[in-house]
Amino acid sequence: MEVLEQIRQVIDVSVRPYLQGHGGDIQILDFTDGVLKFKLTGMCSNCPSSLFTTEDIVKKEVMEQVKEVKEVRLEAGVSDEMIDFAKSLLRH
């Protein structure tokens, strides 16, 4: 099985259900030279706990289950969902 497919499988089984339980999700951005880059979406993007989520859940699960992954990086930024949510609050 290809490494990226292994990563997707780990995320689908071990990471995504947790994030979706908190109104969020995860998107893989890139996997090159052992470095996995991803972003959190939905309510998990820009959450104050996103660094803990990265370390305690994403990094732990992926690096334990896919030995080819040497580093996991969260690419932070404001998601489109959060911008839309903020706009809706400002309109009220």
Helices and strands as residue ranges (DSSP letters): H 3-10, I 11-15, H 16-20, E 24-32, E 35-42, H 50-53, I 54-59, H 60-65, E 71-74, H 80-91
